[in-house]
Amino acid sequence: MERHGLLIVYTGDGKGKTTAAMGLAVRAWGDGLRVLILQFIKGGWQTGERHAIEVLARTEGRIELRPLGLGFTRKGEKPKEEHKRAAEAALKMAADELQSGRWDMVVLDEINYAVRFGLITEEELGALLERRPPEVHLVCTGRAACPLLLERADLITEMCSLRHPFAAGIKAQKGIEF
């Protein structure tokens, strides 16, 4: 079967965008695809998905997760310029890896936030999309996907928040939110 690389977007204000992308990445890995996950915002957090991907990588390879961001972009934690440099380096890595021929699927986790917060431009994202080899699946996550990405996507899933435990005062739960 000839593979047609898809541009897949998980966006919206609800929970589950990264989780959906990780599930898709694991499914692809399980079917023999080579998968790279680049995280544009998450930094050194030890999350459940990161641990699971590391175990799969040690088991058989063909999957890799690289947290490239500096963490939350809230005011005061780190200067925006540092976040911008990290996002630009992640974008360069994404471009290089897409062209390398090493991957069947590349996940750009939280790239939508990088565009939304002005760490990279919509035009830079567009240039990356133009250089994507046609056989490589590209998955982009994060709230507020930019119009250019939505216009070019083959599949868009919008996560909608109907209820969240945070509204009832319940803090983030390990294994659920991270």
N, C-alpha and C positions, 0 to 999 in steps of 0.2 A: 504494500500500500504506500503510495507516495504521500509524504508528509507536507502539509501546507502549514507553515508557521503562523500561529494566531497571535494577535495582540489582544490580551485579556486585561480588563480593568476591574478591580474591586474598589469601590468608593462608597461614600455615604457617611451619615453621622452615627450609624449603629456600630456595634461591636462585631468583630469577626472578619475583618478584611485580611489581616495578616494570617489569621487562622485558616481562612479559605485558601490563601496562597500556599501555605505550608502543607495543607492537605493535598492540594493539586501537585505540589513538588514531590511529596512522598508517593503519590499515585504514579507520577511519571517515572520516578526512580524505580518503583516496583515493576514497571513495565520495561525496564532496561534503558531508559533515557538518562542522559548525563545532565545534571541540574546544578546550576549555580544560583545562590541567593545572596544578593547584596543589600544590606540594610543601610538606608540613607540617614536615619535619625538615631536609631538605637545604637548605644555605645557598648560598654562592657557589661551590661546586665546579663546575669545568668538566668535565662528564661527556659521554660520547659521545652519550647520548640528548638532552641539552640542546642540543648542537651540531646534531644532526640536525633537531630540531624548529625551531630558529632558522632553518636553511636552508629548510625547508619553509614557514615563516612568511613569509620574504622572497620566496619563489617565487610564492606565490598567496594568502597570508593564510589565514584560517579556522582557524588553529591557533596556540596560544600556550602557553608554559610559563613559570610564575612560581615561582621558588624563594623561599619565604617564611620558611623556618625559619632557625635559627641554627647548624645543624650538629649534631654529636653532642651528646647530653645527658649525657655522662659527668660525674661529679662533678669540680668544680674548674675546668672549662673556662669555663663561664659560669653565673651563678646561675640556679637553676630558675625564679625569678620572671621573668627575661628570656625564657626559653624559653616560659613560660606566656603572657606578653603577646604574643609572636610567634604562638603557636598560636591564641590567642583572636582576634587580628587576621585570621589566615588563615581561621578559621571564619566570621567576619563577612563577609569577602570572598567566601567560598564561598556564603553565604546570598544576598548581593547579586547575585552573578553568576548563580546558579541562577534567580533571579527576573527577571533582566534581559531574557530572551528572545533573547539574543545567541548562545546555545550549544545545540547538540544533544546534546553529551556533555561531562560534567565529570568529570575524574579527580582524586580527592583522594588523592594519593600519600602514603603513610606516616601517614594519619590514624589508623590503628589504634594506632600507637606513641604518638601524641599522647594517645589515650584511656588506653592502658596505663600511661603514665608520669604520668598525672594532670595533663596540660597543659590538657585539656578533659575534660568529664564525658561519661559515656554518655548522660545526659539531654540535654545540649546537642547531641550528635550526633543523638539521637532527634528533637529539635525541628527540626533541619536536614532530616532525612528527611521529616518531616511537611509541610514547606513546598516540597518538590521538586515542580515541575510534572510531571504524569504522562507527558508526552511526552519528557522529558529523561533520557538514560541517565546513571547515576551509577556511577562505578567507585571502589572504596575498596581501598587496599592496606595491607599491613603485617602483621607477626606478631600472633598472639593477638587476632583480631577479637573484639569484645565480643559477649555473648549477644544483645543487642538487634539488632545489625547482622546477625548470622547468622540470627536469626528472620525478619527482614524481607527478606532477600536473595532475588532471583530465581535467581541463579547464584552458586555458591560453588566456588572451586577452591582446594584446599589443596596447597601446594608441600611436598613431603616430601624431606628430605635423606637420601640413601642413601650418598653419598660426596662429600667436598669436598676440594679440593687443600690447603686450609689445614691440615687434619689431618696432611698429609704435609710440612708446613713450607713450602709454596709460598705466597708473598704474593699479595695481590690483583693481578690483571692488568688493565691498561688495555684497554678494549674488551670485557672479559668481565664484571668486577664493577662497573666504573664507566666 
